[in-house]
Amino acid sequence: MKTIVFATNNSHKLDEVRAIVSDSIEIVGLKDIGCNDDIAETADTLEGNALLKARYVKERFGYDCFADDTGLEVEALGGEPGVRSARYAGDAHDSEANIVKLLKALEGATNRKARFRTVISLIINGEEKFFEGIVEGRIIEEKRGKSGFGYDPVFIPDGYDETFAQLGADIKNGISHRAVASGKLAEYLKTYMI
């Protein structure tokens, strides 16, 4: 079985991707390879941050790996919080504070269109590849639901009446931005493994 590193310490992300990617590939996280470093996300784009993290692992640990970066892009806010989604309310990565700031910024807004966008950067056998996933939706005015993480309690994907936090992991993992990007990654890895 091939092992590939997902450059994350986020157990939620790791579980989501493991559920999507083939059983013929073992996905391990940063802790599994003894990497406890906080890899700086200093790029101005999701693509740049994903590549920074993947290159960091490849250069220091030698593993084939992939990394992702995800942003919530809100139309009425000119695409914000975007690449700064996790740190929207400060460097503490405080989801609750991020949601409070977002809802405050959207007070009175009639256009609540938003999208989650995930970019995965894969480094395998010296090649770099990108995979993107997008899910369109809207931001509601108050939190709903208990599952998920980040902005899930205030984001309703198009075609649904419930937030990601209400839909639960099984449905979210089938339709989310990370699911779309991970599905593309999984398809690529399947053809790669043949």
PyMOL commands that place a pseudoatom at each C-alpha (Angstrom):
pseudoatom trace, name=CA, resn=MET, resi=1, chain=A, elem=C, hetatm=0, pos=[0.000, 0.000, 0.000]
pseudoatom trace, name=CA, resn=LYS, resi=2, chain=A, elem=C, hetatm=0, pos=[1.340, 3.423, -0.966]
pseudoatom trace, name=CA, resn=THR, resi=3, chain=A, elem=C, hetatm=0, pos=[1.582, 6.003, 1.808]
pseudoatom trace, name=CA, resn=ILE, resi=4, chain=A, elem=C, hetatm=0, pos=[1.139, 9.667, 1.058]
pseudoatom trace, name=CA, resn=VAL, resi=5, chain=A, elem=C, hetatm=0, pos=[1.279, 12.542, 3.532]
pseudoatom trace, name=CA, resn=PHE, resi=6, chain=A, elem=C, hetatm=0, pos=[-1.532, 15.064, 3.839]
pseudoatom trace, name=CA, resn=ALA, resi=7, chain=A, elem=C, hetatm=0, pos=[0.248, 18.158, 5.161]
pseudoatom trace, name=CA, resn=THR, resi=8, chain=A, elem=C, hetatm=0, pos=[-2.259, 18.949, 7.896]
pseudoatom trace, name=CA, resn=ASN, resi=9, chain=A, elem=C, hetatm=0, pos=[-2.760, 18.601, 11.635]
pseudoatom trace, name=CA, resn=ASN, resi=10, chain=A, elem=C, hetatm=0, pos=[-6.500, 19.177, 11.239]
pseudoatom trace, name=CA, resn=SER, resi=11, chain=A, elem=C, hetatm=0, pos=[-8.167, 15.874, 12.167]
pseudoatom trace, name=CA, resn=HIS, resi=12, chain=A, elem=C, hetatm=0, pos=[-11.468, 16.963, 10.554]
pseudoatom trace, name=CA, resn=LYS, resi=13, chain=A, elem=C, hetatm=0, pos=[-9.758, 17.496, 7.173]
pseudoatom trace, name=CA, resn=LEU, resi=14, chain=A, elem=C, hetatm=0, pos=[-7.830, 14.237, 7.513]
pseudoatom trace, name=CA, resn=ASP, resi=15, chain=A, elem=C, hetatm=0, pos=[-11.019, 12.269, 8.213]
pseudoatom trace, name=CA, resn=GLU, resi=16, chain=A, elem=C, hetatm=0, pos=[-12.845, 13.917, 5.276]
pseudoatom trace, name=CA, resn=VAL, resi=17, chain=A, elem=C, hetatm=0, pos=[-10.074, 13.108, 2.806]
pseudoatom trace, name=CA, resn=ARG, resi=18, chain=A, elem=C, hetatm=0, pos=[-9.562, 9.547, 4.093]
pseudoatom trace, name=CA, resn=ALA, resi=19, chain=A, elem=C, hetatm=0, pos=[-13.281, 8.918, 3.531]
pseudoatom trace, name=CA, resn=ILE, resi=20, chain=A, elem=C, hetatm=0, pos=[-12.970, 10.011, -0.105]
pseudoatom trace, name=CA, resn=VAL, resi=21, chain=A, elem=C, hetatm=0, pos=[-9.602, 8.610, -1.211]
pseudoatom trace, name=CA, resn=SER, resi=22, chain=A, elem=C, hetatm=0, pos=[-9.168, 4.960, -2.181]
pseudoatom trace, name=CA, resn=ASP, resi=23, chain=A, elem=C, hetatm=0, pos=[-8.366, 2.311, 0.432]
pseudoatom trace, name=CA, resn=SER, resi=24, chain=A, elem=C, hetatm=0, pos=[-5.329, 1.367, -1.649]
pseudoatom trace, name=CA, resn=ILE, resi=25, chain=A, elem=C, hetatm=0, pos=[-3.575, 4.528, -0.481]
pseudoatom trace, name=CA, resn=GLU, resi=26, chain=A, elem=C, hetatm=0, pos=[-2.750, 5.195, 3.155]
pseudoatom trace, name=CA, resn=ILE, resi=27, chain=A, elem=C, hetatm=0, pos=[-3.203, 8.870, 4.049]
pseudoatom trace, name=CA, resn=VAL, resi=28, chain=A, elem=C, hetatm=0, pos=[-1.176, 10.033, 7.047]
pseudoatom trace, name=CA, resn=GLY, resi=29, chain=A, elem=C, hetatm=0, pos=[-1.019, 13.447, 8.673]
pseudoatom trace, name=CA, resn=LEU, resi=30, chain=A, elem=C, hetatm=0, pos=[1.900, 15.580, 9.817]
pseudoatom trace, name=CA, resn=LYS, resi=31, chain=A, elem=C, hetatm=0, pos=[1.888, 14.136, 13.351]
pseudoatom trace, name=CA, resn=ASP, resi=32, chain=A, elem=C, hetatm=0, pos=[2.224, 10.635, 11.865]
pseudoatom trace, name=CA, resn=ILE, resi=33, chain=A, elem=C, hetatm=0, pos=[5.587, 11.579, 10.326]
pseudoatom trace, name=CA, resn=GLY, resi=34, chain=A, elem=C, hetatm=0, pos=[6.799, 13.449, 13.410]
pseudoatom trace, name=CA, resn=CYS, resi=35, chain=A, elem=C, hetatm=0, pos=[6.216, 16.918, 11.991]
pseudoatom trace, name=CA, resn=ASN, resi=36, chain=A, elem=C, hetatm=0, pos=[4.885, 19.251, 14.657]
pseudoatom trace, name=CA, resn=ASP, resi=37, chain=A, elem=C, hetatm=0, pos=[5.881, 22.402, 12.790]
pseudoatom trace, name=CA, resn=ASP, resi=38, chain=A, elem=C, hetatm=0, pos=[3.378, 25.154, 12.173]
pseudoatom trace, name=CA, resn=ILE, resi=39, chain=A, elem=C, hetatm=0, pos=[3.895, 25.618, 8.440]
pseudoatom trace, name=CA, resn=ALA, resi=40, chain=A, elem=C, hetatm=0, pos=[3.467, 29.297, 7.628]
pseudoatom trace, name=CA, resn=GLU, resi=41, chain=A, elem=C, hetatm=0, pos=[0.807, 30.180, 5.067]
pseudoatom trace, name=CA, resn=THR, resi=42, chain=A, elem=C, hetatm=0, pos=[2.325, 33.378, 3.702]
pseudoatom trace, name=CA, resn=ALA, resi=43, chain=A, elem=C, hetatm=0, pos=[1.154, 33.275, 0.077]
pseudoatom trace, name=CA, resn=ASP, resi=44, chain=A, elem=C, hetatm=0, pos=[-1.515, 35.587, -1.332]
pseudoatom trace, name=CA, resn=THR, resi=45, chain=A, elem=C, hetatm=0, pos=[-3.480, 32.763, -2.966]
pseudoatom trace, name=CA, resn=LEU, resi=46, chain=A, elem=C, hetatm=0, pos=[-4.949, 29.404, -1.984]
pseudoatom trace, name=CA, resn=GLU, resi=47, chain=A, elem=C, hetatm=0, pos=[-2.763, 27.757, -4.643]
pseudoatom trace, name=CA, resn=GLY, resi=48, chain=A, elem=C, hetatm=0, pos=[0.344, 29.397, -3.206]
pseudoatom trace, name=CA, resn=ASN, resi=49, chain=A, elem=C, hetatm=0, pos=[-0.382, 28.326, 0.365]
pseudoatom trace, name=CA, resn=ALA, resi=50, chain=A, elem=C, hetatm=0, pos=[-1.149, 24.735, -0.643]
pseudoatom trace, name=CA, resn=LEU, resi=51, chain=A, elem=C, hetatm=0, pos=[2.100, 24.542, -2.593]
pseudoatom trace, name=CA, resn=LEU, resi=52, chain=A, elem=C, hetatm=0, pos=[4.127, 26.086, 0.262]
pseudoatom trace, name=CA, resn=LYS, resi=53, chain=A, elem=C, hetatm=0, pos=[2.909, 23.381, 2.649]
pseudoatom trace, name=CA, resn=ALA, resi=54, chain=A, elem=C, hetatm=0, pos=[3.435, 20.500, 0.206]
pseudoatom trace, name=CA, resn=ARG, resi=55, chain=A, elem=C, hetatm=0, pos=[6.954, 21.683, -0.669]
pseudoatom trace, name=CA, resn=TYR, resi=56, chain=A, elem=C, hetatm=0, pos=[7.806, 22.099, 3.019]
pseudoatom trace, name=CA, resn=VAL, resi=57, chain=A, elem=C, hetatm=0, pos=[6.989, 18.437, 3.732]
pseudoatom trace, name=CA, resn=LYS, resi=58, chain=A, elem=C, hetatm=0, pos=[8.693, 17.151, 0.580]
pseudoatom trace, name=CA, resn=GLU, resi=59, chain=A, elem=C, hetatm=0, pos=[11.879, 19.135, 1.200]
pseudoatom trace, name=CA, resn=ARG, resi=60, chain=A, elem=C, hetatm=0, pos=[12.225, 18.375, 4.924]
pseudoatom trace, name=CA, resn=PHE, resi=61, chain=A, elem=C, hetatm=0, pos=[10.788, 14.859, 5.188]
pseudoatom trace, name=CA, resn=GLY, resi=62, chain=A, elem=C, hetatm=0, pos=[11.100, 13.451, 1.658]
pseudoatom trace, name=CA, resn=TYR, resi=63, chain=A, elem=C, hetatm=0, pos=[7.555, 12.093, 1.397]
pseudoatom trace, name=CA, resn=ASP, resi=64, chain=A, elem=C, hetatm=0, pos=[5.232, 12.364, -1.582]
pseudoatom trace, name=CA, resn=CYS, resi=65, chain=A, elem=C, hetatm=0, pos=[2.546, 14.595, -0.203]
pseudoatom trace, name=CA, resn=PHE, resi=66, chain=A, elem=C, hetatm=0, pos=[-0.352, 16.907, -0.767]
pseudoatom trace, name=CA, resn=ALA, resi=67, chain=A, elem=C, hetatm=0, pos=[-1.644, 19.959, 1.006]
pseudoatom trace, name=CA, resn=ASP, resi=68, chain=A, elem=C, hetatm=0, pos=[-4.737, 22.041, 0.713]
pseudoatom trace, name=CA, resn=ASP, resi=69, chain=A, elem=C, hetatm=0, pos=[-5.902, 25.519, 1.385]
pseudoatom trace, name=CA, resn=THR, resi=70, chain=A, elem=C, hetatm=0, pos=[-9.519, 26.508, 1.561]
pseudoatom trace, name=CA, resn=GLY, resi=71, chain=A, elem=C, hetatm=0, pos=[-11.187, 29.853, 1.519]
pseudoatom trace, name=CA, resn=LEU, resi=72, chain=A, elem=C, hetatm=0, pos=[-14.686, 31.153, 1.948]
pseudoatom trace, name=CA, resn=GLU, resi=73, chain=A, elem=C, hetatm=0, pos=[-15.249, 33.767, -0.753]
pseudoatom trace, name=CA, resn=VAL, resi=74, chain=A, elem=C, hetatm=0, pos=[-18.204, 36.085, -0.114]
pseudoatom trace, name=CA, resn=GLU, resi=75, chain=A, elem=C, hetatm=0, pos=[-19.408, 38.051, -3.133]
pseudoatom trace, name=CA, resn=ALA, resi=76, chain=A, elem=C, hetatm=0, pos=[-20.641, 41.129, -1.201]
pseudoatom trace, name=CA, resn=LEU, resi=77, chain=A, elem=C, hetatm=0, pos=[-17.248, 41.355, 0.529]
pseudoatom trace, name=CA, resn=GLY, resi=78, chain=A, elem=C, hetatm=0, pos=[-15.244, 41.290, -2.699]
pseudoatom trace, name=CA, resn=GLY, resi=79, chain=A, elem=C, hetatm=0, pos=[-14.158, 37.691, -2.157]
pseudoatom trace, name=CA, resn=GLU, resi=80, chain=A, elem=C, hetatm=0, pos=[-13.190, 38.076, 1.485]
pseudoatom trace, name=CA, resn=PRO, resi=81, chain=A, elem=C, hetatm=0, pos=[-12.247, 36.434, 3.741]
pseudoatom trace, name=CA, resn=GLY, resi=82, chain=A, elem=C, hetatm=0, pos=[-10.684, 34.253, 0.992]
pseudoatom trace, name=CA, resn=VAL, resi=83, chain=A, elem=C, hetatm=0, pos=[-7.111, 33.225, 1.641]
pseudoatom trace, name=CA, resn=ARG, resi=84, chain=A, elem=C, hetatm=0, pos=[-7.380, 34.654, 5.192]
pseudoatom trace, name=CA, resn=SER, resi=85, chain=A, elem=C, hetatm=0, pos=[-10.502, 32.615, 6.093]
pseudoatom trace, name=CA, resn=ALA, resi=86, chain=A, elem=C, hetatm=0, pos=[-8.955, 30.747, 9.037]
pseudoatom trace, name=CA, resn=ARG, resi=87, chain=A, elem=C, hetatm=0, pos=[-7.405, 33.956, 10.394]
pseudoatom trace, name=CA, resn=TYR, resi=88, chain=A, elem=C, hetatm=0, pos=[-10.220, 36.368, 9.459]
pseudoatom trace, name=CA, resn=ALA, resi=89, chain=A, elem=C, hetatm=0, pos=[-10.696, 37.602, 13.048]
pseudoatom trace, name=CA, resn=GLY, resi=90, chain=A, elem=C, hetatm=0, pos=[-7.004, 37.232, 13.994]
pseudoatom trace, name=CA, resn=ASP, resi=91, chain=A, elem=C, hetatm=0, pos=[-4.168, 34.752, 14.039]
pseudoatom trace, name=CA, resn=ALA, resi=92, chain=A, elem=C, hetatm=0, pos=[-5.780, 32.532, 16.701]
pseudoatom trace, name=CA, resn=HIS, resi=93, chain=A, elem=C, hetatm=0, pos=[-7.748, 30.507, 14.085]
pseudoatom trace, name=CA, resn=ASP, resi=94, chain=A, elem=C, hetatm=0, pos=[-10.871, 31.079, 16.210]
pseudoatom trace, name=CA, resn=SER, resi=95, chain=A, elem=C, hetatm=0, pos=[-13.884, 29.789, 14.237]
pseudoatom trace, name=CA, resn=GLU, resi=96, chain=A, elem=C, hetatm=0, pos=[-16.403, 31.443, 16.531]
pseudoatom trace, name=CA, resn=ALA, resi=97, chain=A, elem=C, hetatm=0, pos=[-14.712, 34.854, 16.239]
pseudoatom trace, name=CA, resn=ASN, resi=98, chain=A, elem=C, hetatm=0, pos=[-14.444, 34.411, 12.457]
pseudoatom trace, name=CA, resn=ILE, resi=99, chain=A, elem=C, hetatm=0, pos=[-18.191, 33.745, 12.180]
pseudoatom trace, name=CA, resn=VAL, resi=100, chain=A, elem=C, hetatm=0, pos=[-19.040, 36.735, 14.396]
pseudoatom trace, name=CA, resn=LYS, resi=101, chain=A, elem=C, hetatm=0, pos=[-16.861, 39.010, 12.236]
pseudoatom trace, name=CA, resn=LEU, resi=102, chain=A, elem=C, hetatm=0, pos=[-18.357, 37.634, 9.009]
pseudoatom trace, name=CA, resn=LEU, resi=103, chain=A, elem=C, hetatm=0, pos=[-21.963, 38.079, 10.149]
pseudoatom trace, name=CA, resn=LYS, resi=104, chain=A, elem=C, hetatm=0, pos=[-21.178, 41.605, 11.343]
pseudoatom trace, name=CA, resn=ALA, resi=105, chain=A, elem=C, hetatm=0, pos=[-19.628, 42.446, 7.953]
pseudoatom trace, name=CA, resn=LEU, resi=106, chain=A, elem=C, hetatm=0, pos=[-22.764, 41.170, 6.199]
pseudoatom trace, name=CA, resn=GLU, resi=107, chain=A, elem=C, hetatm=0, pos=[-25.300, 42.961, 8.412]
pseudoatom trace, name=CA, resn=GLY, resi=108, chain=A, elem=C, hetatm=0, pos=[-27.981, 44.441, 6.170]
pseudoatom trace, name=CA, resn=ALA, resi=109, chain=A, elem=C, hetatm=0, pos=[-26.546, 42.846, 3.020]
pseudoatom trace, name=CA, resn=THR, resi=110, chain=A, elem=C, hetatm=0, pos=[-29.103, 41.441, 0.602]
pseudoatom trace, name=CA, resn=ASN, resi=111, chain=A, elem=C, hetatm=0, pos=[-26.476, 39.672, -1.513]
pseudoatom trace, name=CA, resn=ARG, resi=112, chain=A, elem=C, hetatm=0, pos=[-25.320, 36.783, 0.641]
pseudoatom trace, name=CA, resn=LYS, resi=113, chain=A, elem=C, hetatm=0, pos=[-23.842, 34.649, -2.153]
pseudoatom trace, name=CA, resn=ALA, resi=114, chain=A, elem=C, hetatm=0, pos=[-20.681, 32.827, -1.170]
pseudoatom trace, name=CA, resn=ARG, resi=115, chain=A, elem=C, hetatm=0, pos=[-18.578, 29.897, -2.208]
pseudoatom trace, name=CA, resn=PHE, resi=116, chain=A, elem=C, hetatm=0, pos=[-16.090, 27.613, -0.566]
pseudoatom trace, name=CA, resn=ARG, resi=117, chain=A, elem=C, hetatm=0, pos=[-13.038, 26.929, -2.705]
pseudoatom trace, name=CA, resn=THR, resi=118, chain=A, elem=C, hetatm=0, pos=[-10.401, 24.303, -1.965]
pseudoatom trace, name=CA, resn=VAL, resi=119, chain=A, elem=C, hetatm=0, pos=[-7.133, 23.920, -3.826]
pseudoatom trace, name=CA, resn=ILE, resi=120, chain=A, elem=C, hetatm=0, pos=[-5.001, 20.810, -3.332]
pseudoatom trace, name=CA, resn=SER, resi=121, chain=A, elem=C, hetatm=0, pos=[-1.347, 20.796, -4.318]
pseudoatom trace, name=CA, resn=LEU, resi=122, chain=A, elem=C, hetatm=0, pos=[0.123, 17.322, -4.885]
pseudoatom trace, name=CA, resn=ILE, resi=123, chain=A, elem=C, hetatm=0, pos=[3.828, 16.541, -5.139]
pseudoatom trace, name=CA, resn=ILE, resi=124, chain=A, elem=C, hetatm=0, pos=[4.441, 13.007, -6.341]
pseudoatom trace, name=CA, resn=ASN, resi=125, chain=A, elem=C, hetatm=0, pos=[7.568, 11.621, -8.018]
pseudoatom trace, name=CA, resn=GLY, resi=126, chain=A, elem=C, hetatm=0, pos=[8.908, 15.132, -8.510]
pseudoatom trace, name=CA, resn=GLU, resi=127, chain=A, elem=C, hetatm=0, pos=[5.776, 16.448, -10.242]
pseudoatom trace, name=CA, resn=GLU, resi=128, chain=A, elem=C, hetatm=0, pos=[3.491, 19.177, -8.908]
pseudoatom trace, name=CA, resn=LYS, resi=129, chain=A, elem=C, hetatm=0, pos=[-0.251, 19.046, -9.681]
pseudoatom trace, name=CA, resn=PHE, resi=130, chain=A, elem=C, hetatm=0, pos=[-3.244, 21.141, -8.586]
pseudoatom trace, name=CA, resn=PHE, resi=131, chain=A, elem=C, hetatm=0, pos=[-6.867, 20.081, -8.019]
pseudoatom trace, name=CA, resn=GLU, resi=132, chain=A, elem=C, hetatm=0, pos=[-9.691, 22.532, -7.294]
pseudoatom trace, name=CA, resn=GLY, resi=133, chain=A, elem=C, hetatm=0, pos=[-13.119, 22.105, -5.765]
pseudoatom trace, name=CA, resn=ILE, resi=134, chain=A, elem=C, hetatm=0, pos=[-15.841, 24.731, -5.462]
pseudoatom trace, name=CA, resn=VAL, resi=135, chain=A, elem=C, hetatm=0, pos=[-19.264, 24.663, -3.833]
pseudoatom trace, name=CA, resn=GLU, resi=136, chain=A, elem=C, hetatm=0, pos=[-21.584, 27.620, -4.289]
pseudoatom trace, name=CA, resn=GLY, resi=137, chain=A, elem=C, hetatm=0, pos=[-24.036, 28.712, -1.630]
pseudoatom trace, name=CA, resn=ARG, resi=138, chain=A, elem=C, hetatm=0, pos=[-25.021, 31.524, 0.671]
pseudoatom trace, name=CA, resn=ILE, resi=139, chain=A, elem=C, hetatm=0, pos=[-24.364, 32.856, 4.171]
pseudoatom trace, name=CA, resn=ILE, resi=140, chain=A, elem=C, hetatm=0, pos=[-27.309, 32.888, 6.552]
pseudoatom trace, name=CA, resn=GLU, resi=141, chain=A, elem=C, hetatm=0, pos=[-27.829, 35.387, 9.362]
pseudoatom trace, name=CA, resn=GLU, resi=142, chain=A, elem=C, hetatm=0, pos=[-27.365, 33.060, 12.341]
pseudoatom trace, name=CA, resn=LYS, resi=143, chain=A, elem=C, hetatm=0, pos=[-25.624, 29.796, 13.132]
pseudoatom trace, name=CA, resn=ARG, resi=144, chain=A, elem=C, hetatm=0, pos=[-27.462, 26.503, 12.646]
pseudoatom trace, name=CA, resn=GLY, resi=145, chain=A, elem=C, hetatm=0, pos=[-26.236, 22.971, 13.326]
pseudoatom trace, name=CA, resn=LYS, resi=146, chain=A, elem=C, hetatm=0, pos=[-23.610, 21.282, 15.470]
pseudoatom trace, name=CA, resn=SER, resi=147, chain=A, elem=C, hetatm=0, pos=[-21.483, 19.166, 13.112]
pseudoatom trace, name=CA, resn=GLY, resi=148, chain=A, elem=C, hetatm=0, pos=[-18.678, 20.302, 10.837]
pseudoatom trace, name=CA, resn=PHE, resi=149, chain=A, elem=C, hetatm=0, pos=[-16.196, 23.047, 11.620]
pseudoatom trace, name=CA, resn=GLY, resi=150, chain=A, elem=C, hetatm=0, pos=[-15.181, 26.546, 10.573]
pseudoatom trace, name=CA, resn=TYR, resi=151, chain=A, elem=C, hetatm=0, pos=[-17.943, 28.434, 8.755]
pseudoatom trace, name=CA, resn=ASP, resi=152, chain=A, elem=C, hetatm=0, pos=[-20.142, 25.314, 8.332]
pseudoatom trace, name=CA, resn=PRO, resi=153, chain=A, elem=C, hetatm=0, pos=[-22.902, 26.584, 10.690]
pseudoatom trace, name=CA, resn=VAL, resi=154, chain=A, elem=C, hetatm=0, pos=[-23.586, 29.672, 8.524]
pseudoatom trace, name=CA, resn=PHE, resi=155, chain=A, elem=C, hetatm=0, pos=[-23.097, 28.265, 4.996]
pseudoatom trace, name=CA, resn=ILE, resi=156, chain=A, elem=C, hetatm=0, pos=[-25.981, 26.702, 3.049]
pseudoatom trace, name=CA, resn=PRO, resi=157, chain=A, elem=C, hetatm=0, pos=[-24.868, 25.042, -0.203]
pseudoatom trace, name=CA, resn=ASP, resi=158, chain=A, elem=C, hetatm=0, pos=[-26.978, 25.630, -3.319]
pseudoatom trace, name=CA, resn=GLY, resi=159, chain=A, elem=C, hetatm=0, pos=[-29.757, 23.058, -3.680]
pseudoatom trace, name=CA, resn=TYR, resi=160, chain=A, elem=C, hetatm=0, pos=[-30.096, 22.522, 0.087]
pseudoatom trace, name=CA, resn=ASP, resi=161, chain=A, elem=C, hetatm=0, pos=[-32.082, 24.126, 2.899]
pseudoatom trace, name=CA, resn=GLU, resi=162, chain=A, elem=C, hetatm=0, pos=[-29.657, 23.256, 5.686]
pseudoatom trace, name=CA, resn=THR, resi=163, chain=A, elem=C, hetatm=0, pos=[-26.162, 24.415, 6.584]
pseudoatom trace, name=CA, resn=PHE, resi=164, chain=A, elem=C, hetatm=0, pos=[-23.121, 22.163, 6.235]
pseudoatom trace, name=CA, resn=ALA, resi=165, chain=A, elem=C, hetatm=0, pos=[-23.275, 21.864, 10.047]
pseudoatom trace, name=CA, resn=GLN, resi=166, chain=A, elem=C, hetatm=0, pos=[-26.846, 20.527, 9.823]
pseudoatom trace, name=CA, resn=LEU, resi=167, chain=A, elem=C, hetatm=0, pos=[-26.330, 18.207, 6.863]
pseudoatom trace, name=CA, resn=GLY, resi=168, chain=A, elem=C, hetatm=0, pos=[-23.817, 16.038, 8.714]
pseudoatom trace, name=CA, resn=ALA, resi=169, chain=A, elem=C, hetatm=0, pos=[-20.535, 14.521, 7.645]
pseudoatom trace, name=CA, resn=ASP, resi=170, chain=A, elem=C, hetatm=0, pos=[-21.879, 11.936, 5.203]
pseudoatom trace, name=CA, resn=ILE, resi=171, chain=A, elem=C, hetatm=0, pos=[-23.747, 14.447, 3.044]
pseudoatom trace, name=CA, resn=LYS, resi=172, chain=A, elem=C, hetatm=0, pos=[-21.120, 17.179, 3.405]
pseudoatom trace, name=CA, resn=ASN, resi=173, chain=A, elem=C, hetatm=0, pos=[-18.310, 14.783, 2.455]
pseudoatom trace, name=CA, resn=GLY, resi=174, chain=A, elem=C, hetatm=0, pos=[-20.215, 13.944, -0.719]
pseudoatom trace, name=CA, resn=ILE, resi=175, chain=A, elem=C, hetatm=0, pos=[-20.817, 17.498, -1.943]
pseudoatom trace, name=CA, resn=SER, resi=176, chain=A, elem=C, hetatm=0, pos=[-18.258, 19.820, -0.342]
pseudoatom trace, name=CA, resn=HIS, resi=177, chain=A, elem=C, hetatm=0, pos=[-15.478, 21.801, -1.978]
pseudoatom trace, name=CA, resn=ARG, resi=178, chain=A, elem=C, hetatm=0, pos=[-12.955, 19.495, -0.314]
pseudoatom trace, name=CA, resn=ALA, resi=179, chain=A, elem=C, hetatm=0, pos=[-14.898, 16.470, -1.583]
pseudoatom trace, name=CA, resn=VAL, resi=180, chain=A, elem=C, hetatm=0, pos=[-14.752, 17.784, -5.163]
pseudoatom trace, name=CA, resn=ALA, resi=181, chain=A, elem=C, hetatm=0, pos=[-11.022, 18.564, -4.980]
pseudoatom trace, name=CA, resn=SER, resi=182, chain=A, elem=C, hetatm=0, pos=[-10.274, 15.302, -3.124]
pseudoatom trace, name=CA, resn=GLY, resi=183, chain=A, elem=C, hetatm=0, pos=[-12.295, 13.347, -5.676]
pseudoatom trace, name=CA, resn=LYS, resi=184, chain=A, elem=C, hetatm=0, pos=[-10.142, 14.790, -8.458]
pseudoatom trace, name=CA, resn=LEU, resi=185, chain=A, elem=C, hetatm=0, pos=[-7.027, 13.940, -6.427]
pseudoatom trace, name=CA, resn=ALA, resi=186, chain=A, elem=C, hetatm=0, pos=[-8.300, 10.395, -5.816]
pseudoatom trace, name=CA, resn=GLU, resi=187, chain=A, elem=C, hetatm=0, pos=[-9.019, 9.855, -9.515]
pseudoatom trace, name=CA, resn=TYR, resi=188, chain=A, elem=C, hetatm=0, pos=[-5.522, 11.034, -10.397]
pseudoatom trace, name=CA, resn=LEU, resi=189, chain=A, elem=C, hetatm=0, pos=[-3.932, 8.810, -7.749]
pseudoatom trace, name=CA, resn=LYS, resi=190, chain=A, elem=C, hetatm=0, pos=[-5.943, 5.794, -8.957]
pseudoatom trace, name=CA, resn=THR, resi=191, chain=A, elem=C, hetatm=0, pos=[-4.602, 6.161, -12.485]
pseudoatom trace, name=CA, resn=TYR, resi=192, chain=A, elem=C, hetatm=0, pos=[-1.171, 6.787, -11.010]
pseudoatom trace, name=CA, resn=MET, resi=193, chain=A, elem=C, hetatm=0, pos=[-1.289, 3.558, -8.963]
pseudoatom trace, name=CA, resn=ILE, resi=194, chain=A, elem=C, hetatm=0, pos=[-2.233, 1.309, -11.927]
for i in range(1, 194): cmd.bond("trace and resi %d" % i, "trace and resi %d" % (i + 1))
show_as sticks, trace
zoom trace
